[in-house]
């Protein structure tokens, strides 16, 4: 069963009332990156290729067709007994863009990323709502403890 947006909002920080939807929470655009070096996905490990930030003008990213990494502004914490799915807001698709994401396992905490495919030039403003996180109840044997745990989350001396 999918959870209500009000429940999802308890797992997103920061969040404001405008982001809370009936069935999820909108995530906003933090930064945009462009991959400039090859990555590697192998049977014994992985590496993410180097990335450069995309310049913005007064908080607006002007993107030509191509692939970009979107970094979300919010920290997400997927609770025990749940799985997270992230979907693009329909306005992206209506503007010839597609956002590709992956499953967010129970126990994941961090500021995730998605792959934005731009098929026609677009201007995206930092802080714009670009995706919607939904949570579904799910059985699992363990919780996530992989290499992306805590990504882009600043921790104090105790964390």
C-alpha positions in Angstrom: 0.0 0.0 0.0 1.3 3.5 -0.9 1.4 6.0 2.0 -0.3 9.4 2.1 1.7 12.5 1.3 1.4 13.6 4.9 3.3 10.5 6.0 5.9 10.9 3.3 6.5 14.5 4.5 7.7 13.1 7.8 10.6 11.5 6.0 11.7 14.6 4.0 13.7 17.5 5.3 13.2 20.4 4.8 9.6 20.3 3.5 6.9 23.0 3.2 3.2 22.6 2.8 3.4 23.4 -0.9 5.5 20.3 -1.5 3.0 17.9 0.2 0.8 16.2 -2.3 -2.1 13.7 -1.7 0.2 10.7 -2.5 3.7 12.0 -2.0 6.1 14.9 -1.6 7.6 17.0 -4.3 11.4 17.2 -4.3 13.1 20.4 -5.4 16.2 21.1 -7.6 19.4 21.7 -5.7 22.2 21.5 -8.3 22.8 20.3 -11.8 25.9 18.4 -12.8 27.3 17.1 -16.1 29.4 13.9 -16.2 32.7 14.6 -17.9 34.6 11.3 -17.4 33.5 7.7 -17.8 32.3 5.7 -14.9 32.6 2.0 -14.4 30.1 -0.7 -13.3 31.7 -4.0 -12.8 31.1 -7.3 -11.0 33.5 -6.3 -8.2 32.8 -2.7 -7.8 31.8 0.6 -9.3 33.0 4.1 -9.8 31.1 7.3 -10.7 32.8 9.4 -13.4 33.9 12.9 -12.6 31.2 15.5 -12.8 31.3 19.3 -13.2 28.7 21.7 -11.9 26.5 23.3 -14.6 26.7 27.1 -14.3 23.5 28.9 -13.4 22.5 32.5 -13.9 20.8 34.0 -10.9 19.7 30.5 -9.9 18.4 29.4 -13.3 20.1 26.6 -15.2 19.8 26.9 -19.0 20.1 23.3 -20.3 20.6 22.2 -23.9 19.6 18.7 -25.1 21.7 16.0 -23.3 22.0 14.2 -20.0 22.4 15.9 -16.7 22.5 14.8 -13.1 19.9 16.5 -10.9 20.7 16.7 -7.2 17.7 17.2 -4.9 17.8 19.8 -2.2 16.0 17.7 0.4 17.4 14.9 2.7 15.3 11.7 2.4 15.1 9.0 5.0 13.3 5.8 3.8 11.7 4.2 6.9 11.9 0.6 7.9 9.1 -1.4 6.3 9.0 0.9 3.2 10.4 1.4 -0.3 10.7 4.7 -2.1 9.9 5.5 -5.7 10.7 8.9 -7.3 8.7 10.0 -10.4 9.2 13.1 -12.5 6.6 15.9 -12.2 4.5 16.0 -15.3 5.7 19.5 -16.2 9.1 18.1 -17.0 7.6 15.6 -19.4 5.4 18.3 -21.0 8.6 20.2 -21.6 10.4 17.3 -23.4 12.4 16.2 -20.4 12.5 12.8 -18.6 13.8 12.1 -15.1 15.2 8.6 -14.5 15.6 7.3 -11.0 16.2 4.1 -9.1 14.5 2.3 -6.1 15.3 3.8 -2.7 15.6 0.9 -0.2 14.4 0.9 3.4 17.1 2.5 5.5 18.5 4.8 2.9 19.2 8.3 4.1 20.7 11.1 1.9 20.2 13.7 -0.8 19.7 11.6 -3.9 20.2 12.2 -7.5 18.4 11.6 -10.8 19.3 11.5 -14.4 17.6 14.3 -16.4 17.3 13.7 -20.1 16.7 17.0 -21.9 15.2 16.6 -25.5 14.5 20.4 -26.0 16.3 23.3 -24.3 14.8 24.2 -20.9 15.4 26.6 -18.1 15.2 25.1 -14.6 15.2 27.3 -11.5 17.0 26.1 -8.4 14.3 25.3 -5.8 11.8 24.3 -8.5 9.7 21.2 -7.8 11.0 18.6 -10.2 10.1 15.1 -8.8 7.6 13.4 -6.5 8.7 10.9 -3.8 6.1 8.2 -2.9 6.6 5.5 -0.3 5.0 2.1 -0.3 5.0 -0.5 2.5 7.4 -3.3 1.7 8.8 -6.4 3.3 12.6 -6.6 3.4 15.3 -8.8 5.0 17.8 -6.0 5.7 18.1 -2.2 5.4 20.2 -0.3 3.0 23.9 0.2 4.0 25.5 0.7 0.6 28.0 3.2 -0.7 25.4 5.9 -1.2 24.2 5.9 2.4 24.4 9.5 3.8 25.2 11.0 0.4 25.6 14.8 0.4 24.4 14.9 4.1 26.6 16.9 6.4 27.2 15.1 9.6 28.4 16.5 12.9 31.3 15.1 14.9 29.1 12.2 16.2 27.9 11.0 12.8 
